[in-house]
């Protein structure tokens, strides 16, 4: 029974919102809620009149019940125009409150309902219909002043005691204040929801930007939008990793399985890059590129990259064991000067160029399956902290003969 009542209540509150979204939908919902509040307050007033003297107050009783029913037509008007129901609601409210104030005089406090109705204008019409909001507020204030100054005594056909007027007064003031409180609460609630939504969007944008660009680079772009960002680094260490046999795998594996495979493995590499404080530059197919010593200088950039390379091999072996198959990497590492910057405006990305990058890429291409290959420059920087196996001179396309070593592990 409770669920059925709740379902019908929510259905009535959202009635007429089917064709609308966003602010228009929220205004219609607010208007429907006001209709329910007005009805909930009108019925007790009619009961109060009837308990006092149903015969003497039959006119205000009929008027109150008539308005309670008339207000129920408000949601039916939303389909024609998102403002039609609200305009009808406010017009009926001003007419009803003014008439009740005239019947029972300003001593009853009924004219304070006019102020309560005026405060609903902005909530119903919103800031895009300021003329309607301002007109409704001015009409409410004008009717309130007229009632306060001119309705000194009840209408001739209303015969009530001073005690009844006092009761009516102490009922009217809290009711009017309740309406005003509801409007203010609604306004602050909507502002709070909008602020929370903006904060979530901001956090999402920040996280997205952090994933696309290094933190310092993103900060520069936010400080100077549109500025060209290009930096040179005298010494950085570049790592290229490639999955052995990926092309045959791609030819016989379904797209879903292939993407899942790459995502699972590269996600582990991303975590390793974060752990070692390195910058993931990009992925190209099955190739994974990492840089050390940039965009912020790192005195131990070569050591960080070397340790990540060893962890990548270990993580790949672990992943292969979980998959129940053989998976190997070819890794090339080289140290030297590079140039880095942000390319593009629609989908900007941080990239690195230079002979150092080309050399690291060649080392990976001409590497040995399951091995980490480094140049003499990188080995010299790493020194005695790591174990190496000499490969000897190797002819690298576009680079000539290079002295290369295999990085075996850390001492």
C-alpha positions as CSV (number, residue, x, y, z in Angstrom):
1,X,0.0,0.0,0.0
2,X,2.8,2.4,0.9
3,X,4.7,1.7,-2.3
4,X,1.6,2.2,-4.4
5,X,0.9,5.5,-2.7
6,X,4.5,6.6,-3.2
7,X,4.4,5.6,-6.8
8,X,1.2,7.6,-7.5
9,X,2.6,10.5,-5.6
10,X,5.7,10.6,-7.7
11,X,3.7,10.1,-10.8
12,X,1.5,13.1,-10.0
13,X,4.5,15.3,-9.1
14,X,6.2,14.5,-12.4
15,X,3.0,14.7,-14.4
16,X,3.4,16.9,-17.6
17,X,7.2,16.7,-17.6
18,X,7.4,14.0,-20.3
19,X,8.3,16.4,-23.1
20,X,10.7,18.6,-21.1
21,X,14.2,18.3,-19.7
22,X,16.5,20.3,-17.5
23,X,15.3,23.6,-16.0
24,X,11.8,23.4,-17.6
25,X,11.3,20.0,-16.1
26,X,12.4,21.1,-12.7
27,X,10.0,24.1,-12.8
28,X,7.1,21.9,-13.7
29,X,7.9,19.5,-10.9
30,X,8.1,22.5,-8.5
31,X,4.7,23.8,-9.7
32,X,3.2,20.4,-9.1
33,X,4.6,20.2,-5.6
34,X,3.2,23.7,-4.9
35,X,-0.2,22.5,-6.1
36,X,0.0,19.6,-3.6
37,X,1.0,22.0,-0.8
38,X,-1.8,24.4,-1.5
39,X,-4.3,21.6,-1.5
40,X,-2.9,20.2,1.7
41,X,-3.3,23.6,3.3
42,X,-6.7,24.6,1.8
43,X,-8.5,21.6,3.2
44,X,-7.6,22.4,6.8
45,X,-8.8,26.0,6.3
46,X,-12.2,24.7,5.0
47,X,-12.4,22.4,8.0
48,X,-11.6,25.3,10.4
49,X,-14.4,27.4,8.8
50,X,-16.8,24.5,9.1
51,X,-16.0,23.8,12.7
52,X,-16.5,27.4,13.6
53,X,-19.8,27.9,11.8
54,X,-20.5,26.0,8.6
55,X,-23.7,27.9,8.0
56,X,-22.3,31.3,8.5
57,X,-19.1,30.6,6.6
58,X,-20.5,28.6,3.7
59,X,-19.2,31.0,1.1
60,X,-15.5,30.9,2.2
61,X,-15.9,27.1,2.6
62,X,-17.2,26.7,-0.9
63,X,-14.5,29.1,-2.2
64,X,-11.7,27.2,-0.5
65,X,-12.9,23.8,-1.7
66,X,-13.5,25.2,-5.2
67,X,-9.9,26.6,-5.4
68,X,-8.5,23.3,-4.0
69,X,-10.1,21.5,-6.9
70,X,-9.3,24.2,-9.4
71,X,-5.6,24.0,-8.5
72,X,-5.6,20.3,-9.5
73,X,-6.0,21.4,-13.1
74,X,-2.5,23.0,-13.1
75,X,-0.5,19.9,-14.2
76,X,-2.9,19.4,-17.1
77,X,-1.8,22.7,-18.6
78,X,1.9,21.8,-18.8
79,X,1.6,20.0,-22.1
80,X,0.7,23.2,-24.0
81,X,3.5,25.3,-22.6
82,X,6.0,24.8,-19.7
83,X,4.9,28.2,-18.2
84,X,1.1,27.8,-18.7
85,X,0.6,25.7,-15.5
86,X,2.7,28.1,-13.4
87,X,1.0,31.2,-14.7
88,X,-2.5,29.6,-14.0
89,X,-1.3,28.6,-10.6
90,X,-0.1,32.0,-9.6
91,X,-3.1,33.8,-11.0
92,X,-5.5,31.6,-9.1
93,X,-3.4,31.9,-6.0
94,X,-3.4,35.7,-6.0
95,X,-7.1,35.8,-6.7
96,X,-7.9,33.3,-3.9
97,X,-5.6,34.9,-1.3
98,X,-6.9,38.4,-2.1
99,X,-10.6,37.3,-1.8
100,X,-10.0,35.5,1.5
101,X,-8.1,38.5,2.8
102,X,-11.1,40.7,1.8
103,X,-13.6,38.3,3.4
104,X,-11.8,38.0,6.8
105,X,-9.9,41.4,6.7
106,X,-6.2,42.0,7.3
107,X,-6.8,41.1,11.0
108,X,-6.9,37.5,9.9
109,X,-3.4,37.6,8.4
110,X,-4.7,36.0,5.2
111,X,-3.1,38.7,3.1
112,X,0.3,37.3,4.0
113,X,-0.5,34.4,1.6
114,X,0.0,37.0,-1.1
115,X,3.6,37.4,-0.1
116,X,4.1,33.7,0.0
117,X,2.6,33.4,-3.5
118,X,4.9,36.1,-4.8
119,X,8.0,34.3,-3.7
120,X,7.1,31.3,-5.8
121,X,7.2,33.3,-9.0
122,X,11.0,33.0,-9.5
123,X,10.9,29.2,-8.7
124,X,8.1,28.7,-11.2
125,X,9.2,31.0,-14.1
126,X,13.0,30.9,-13.6
127,X,15.4,33.6,-14.6
128,X,14.7,33.2,-18.3
129,X,11.2,34.6,-17.8
130,X,12.1,37.5,-15.6
131,X,9.2,39.7,-16.9
132,X,6.7,37.2,-15.7
133,X,8.5,36.7,-12.4
134,X,8.8,40.5,-11.8
135,X,5.1,41.0,-12.8
136,X,3.9,38.3,-10.4
137,X,6.0,39.6,-7.5
138,X,4.8,43.2,-8.1
139,X,1.1,42.0,-8.3
140,X,1.6,40.1,-5.1
141,X,3.1,43.0,-3.3
142,X,0.4,45.4,-4.6
143,X,-2.4,43.1,-3.5
144,X,-0.7,42.7,-0.1
145,X,-0.4,46.5,0.4
146,X,-4.0,47.1,-0.7
147,X,-5.3,44.4,1.7
148,X,-3.2,45.6,4.6
149,X,-4.3,49.2,4.2
150,X,-8.0,48.8,3.2
151,X,-9.3,45.5,4.5
152,X,-9.9,46.7,8.1
153,X,-13.0,44.7,8.8
154,X,-14.4,41.4,7.5
155,X,-16.9,41.5,4.6
156,X,-20.5,42.3,5.6
157,X,-21.7,38.7,5.1
158,X,-18.8,37.3,7.3
159,X,-19.7,37.2,11.0
160,X,-16.9,36.0,13.1
161,X,-15.5,36.7,16.5
162,X,-12.2,38.4,17.4
163,X,-11.0,35.1,18.8
164,X,-11.6,33.4,15.5
165,X,-9.7,36.1,13.7
166,X,-6.8,35.7,16.2
167,X,-6.8,31.9,15.5
168,X,-6.9,32.6,11.8
169,X,-4.0,35.1,12.1
170,X,-1.8,32.6,14.0
171,X,-2.5,30.0,11.4
172,X,-1.9,32.3,8.4
173,X,1.5,33.6,9.5
174,X,3.2,30.2,10.0
175,X,1.6,28.9,6.8
176,X,2.9,31.9,4.8
177,X,6.3,31.5,6.4
178,X,6.3,27.8,5.5
179,X,5.7,28.7,1.9
180,X,8.5,31.2,1.9
181,X,10.8,28.8,3.7
182,X,10.1,26.1,1.1
183,X,10.9,28.5,-1.8
184,X,14.1,29.6,-0.2
185,X,15.1,26.0,0.6
186,X,14.3,25.0,-2.9
187,X,16.4,27.8,-4.4
188,X,19.4,26.9,-2.2
189,X,18.9,23.2,-2.9
190,X,19.0,23.8,-6.6
191,X,22.0,26.0,-6.3
192,X,23.7,23.4,-4.2
193,X,22.9,20.7,-6.7
194,X,24.2,22.9,-9.5
195,X,27.4,23.6,-7.6
196,X,27.9,19.9,-6.9
197,X,27.4,19.1,-10.6
198,X,29.9,21.8,-11.6
199,X,32.4,20.4,-9.0
200,X,32.0,16.9,-10.4
201,X,32.4,18.2,-14.0
202,X,35.5,20.1,-12.9
203,X,37.0,17.1,-11.1
204,X,36.2,14.9,-14.2
205,X,37.9,17.5,-16.5
206,X,40.9,17.7,-14.2
207,X,41.2,13.9,-14.1
208,X,40.8,13.7,-17.9
209,X,43.4,16.4,-18.4
210,X,45.8,14.7,-16.0
211,X,45.5,11.5,-18.0
212,X,46.1,13.3,-21.3
213,X,48.9,15.5,-20.2
214,X,51.6,15.6,-17.5
215,X,50.7,17.6,-14.4
216,X,53.1,20.6,-15.0
217,X,52.1,20.8,-18.7
218,X,48.4,20.8,-17.8
219,X,49.1,23.6,-15.3
220,X,50.8,25.6,-17.9
221,X,47.9,25.2,-20.4
222,X,45.4,26.3,-17.7
223,X,47.5,29.4,-16.8
224,X,48.1,30.3,-20.5
225,X,45.4,28.9,-22.8
226,X,46.5,28.8,-26.4
227,X,50.1,29.2,-25.6
228,X,52.6,26.9,-27.5
229,X,54.3,24.6,-25.1
230,X,57.7,23.3,-26.2
231,X,60.6,22.4,-24.0
232,X,64.1,21.0,-24.6
233,X,65.7,18.6,-22.1
234,X,69.4,18.1,-22.2
235,X,69.2,14.6,-20.8
236,X,66.2,12.2,-20.6
237,X,65.8,8.4,-20.8
238,X,63.4,7.0,-23.3
239,X,61.9,3.5,-23.2
240,X,60.1,1.7,-26.0
241,X,58.5,-1.7,-25.4
242,X,56.8,-4.0,-27.9
243,X,54.9,-7.2,-27.6
244,X,56.5,-10.1,-29.5
245,X,54.2,-11.8,-32.0
246,X,51.4,-9.3,-31.7
247,X,50.6,-9.2,-35.4
248,X,49.8,-12.9,-35.7
249,X,47.8,-12.6,-32.5
250,X,45.8,-9.7,-34.0
251,X,45.0,-11.7,-37.1
252,X,43.4,-14.6,-35.3
253,X,42.0,-13.1,-32.2
254,X,38.6,-11.3,-32.0
255,X,38.7,-7.5,-31.6
256,X,37.1,-7.7,-28.1
257,X,39.7,-10.2,-26.9
258,X,42.5,-8.3,-28.5
259,X,41.6,-4.9,-26.9
260,X,41.0,-6.6,-23.6
261,X,44.4,-8.2,-23.7
262,X,46.1,-4.9,-24.5
263,X,44.1,-3.1,-21.9
264,X,44.9,-5.5,-19.1
265,X,48.7,-5.6,-19.9
266,X,49.1,-1.8,-20.5
267,X,47.1,-1.0,-17.4
268,X,49.8,-2.8,-15.4
269,X,52.4,-0.8,-17.2
270,X,50.6,2.4,-16.4
271,X,50.7,1.5,-12.7
272,X,54.4,0.7,-13.0
273,X,55.0,4.2,-14.6
274,X,53.2,5.8,-11.7
275,X,55.1,3.7,-9.2
276,X,58.5,4.7,-10.6
277,X,57.5,8.4,-11.1
278,X,57.8,8.2,-14.9
279,X,55.8,9.8,-17.7
280,X,53.9,7.6,-20.0
281,X,54.1,9.3,-23.4
282,X,51.8,7.2,-25.6
283,X,50.9,3.8,-26.9
284,X,51.1,3.0,-30.6
285,X,49.3,-0.3,-31.3
286,X,51.2,-2.8,-29.1
287,X,54.1,-0.4,-28.5
288,X,54.4,1.4,-25.1
289,X,56.6,4.5,-24.7
290,X,57.8,5.9,-21.4
291,X,60.1,8.9,-20.6
292,X,62.2,9.6,-17.5
293,X,63.6,13.1,-16.5
294,X,60.7,15.0,-18.1
295,X,58.8,17.2,-18.0
296,X,60.3,17.8,-14.5
297,X,64.1,17.0,-14.2
298,X,65.0,13.8,-12.3
299,X,68.6,13.1,-11.5
300,X,68.0,9.4,-11.4
301,X,65.8,9.2,-14.5
302,X,67.9,6.4,-16.1
303,X,67.7,4.3,-12.9
304,X,64.0,4.8,-12.7
305,X,63.5,3.7,-16.3
306,X,65.8,0.7,-15.9
307,X,63.9,-0.5,-12.9
308,X,60.6,0.0,-14.6
309,X,61.9,-2.1,-17.6
310,X,62.8,-4.9,-15.3
311,X,59.4,-4.7,-13.6
312,X,57.7,-4.7,-17.0
313,X,59.4,-8.0,-17.9
314,X,58.4,-9.5,-14.5
315,X,54.8,-8.3,-14.8
316,X,54.5,-9.6,-18.4
317,X,55.8,-13.0,-17.2
318,X,53.2,-13.0,-14.4
319,X,50.5,-11.9,-16.8
320,X,51.5,-14.7,-19.3
321,X,51.3,-17.3,-16.5
322,X,47.8,-16.0,-15.6
323,X,46.8,-16.2,-19.3
324,X,48.3,-19.7,-19.7
325,X,50.4,-18.7,-22.7
326,X,53.8,-17.3,-23.7
327,X,54.1,-13.5,-23.8
328,X,57.4,-11.7,-24.4
329,X,58.5,-8.1,-24.7
330,X,61.3,-6.4,-26.6
331,X,62.5,-3.3,-24.8
332,X,64.9,-0.6,-26.0
333,X,66.3,2.2,-23.7
334,X,68.4,5.1,-24.7
335,X,69.5,8.3,-22.9
336,X,70.1,11.7,-24.5
337,X,68.7,15.1,-25.4
338,X,65.0,15.4,-26.4
339,X,62.4,18.0,-27.4
340,X,58.9,17.8,-26.0
341,X,55.7,19.7,-26.4
342,X,52.0,19.7,-26.8
343,X,50.5,19.1,-30.2
344,X,47.0,20.0,-31.3
345,X,44.1,21.9,-29.8
346,X,41.1,19.7,-30.4
347,X,42.7,16.5,-28.9
348,X,46.0,17.8,-27.5
349,X,48.7,15.3,-26.5
350,X,52.2,15.5,-25.1
351,X,54.9,14.0,-27.3
352,X,58.6,13.8,-27.5
353,X,61.0,14.0,-30.5
354,X,64.6,13.8,-31.3
355,X,67.4,11.4,-32.2
356,X,67.2,9.9,-28.7
357,X,63.6,8.9,-29.3
358,X,64.5,7.4,-32.7
359,X,67.4,5.4,-31.2
360,X,65.3,4.0,-28.4
361,X,62.6,3.0,-31.0
362,X,65.3,1.3,-33.2
363,X,66.7,-0.6,-30.2
364,X,63.2,-2.1,-29.5
365,X,62.7,-3.0,-33.2
366,X,66.2,-4.6,-33.5
367,X,66.0,-6.1,-30.0
368,X,65.9,-9.7,-28.8
369,X,62.8,-11.3,-27.6
370,X,62.4,-11.1,-23.9
371,X,65.4,-8.9,-23.5
372,X,66.0,-5.2,-22.4
373,X,68.5,-3.6,-24.7
374,X,70.4,-0.4,-23.7
375,X,73.0,1.8,-25.4
376,X,76.4,2.7,-24.1
377,X,75.1,6.1,-23.0
378,X,72.5,4.6,-20.8
379,X,74.8,1.9,-19.4
380,X,77.4,4.5,-18.5
381,X,74.8,6.4,-16.4
382,X,73.5,3.3,-14.7
383,X,77.1,2.3,-13.8
384,X,77.5,-0.5,-11.2
385,X,74.0,-0.4,-9.9
386,X,72.8,-3.0,-12.5
387,X,74.1,-6.2,-14.1
388,X,74.6,-6.2,-17.9
389,X,75.4,-8.7,-20.6
390,X,77.4,-7.4,-23.5
391,X,75.7,-8.0,-26.9
392,X,78.5,-6.3,-28.9
393,X,78.3,-4.1,-31.9
394,X,75.0,-4.3,-33.8
395,X,74.2,-2.6,-37.1
396,X,71.0,-0.5,-36.5
397,X,69.2,0.9,-39.5
398,X,69.7,4.6,-39.7
399,X,72.2,4.6,-36.8
400,X,75.1,2.5,-38.0
401,X,77.0,0.2,-35.6
402,X,76.1,0.6,-32.0
403,X,77.6,-1.0,-28.8
404,X,74.7,-2.5,-27.1
405,X,74.1,-4.4,-23.8
406,X,71.3,-6.4,-22.3
407,X,70.1,-5.2,-18.9
408,X,69.9,-8.3,-16.8
409,X,68.9,-7.0,-13.4
410,X,69.7,-4.7,-10.4
411,X,72.6,-5.5,-8.1
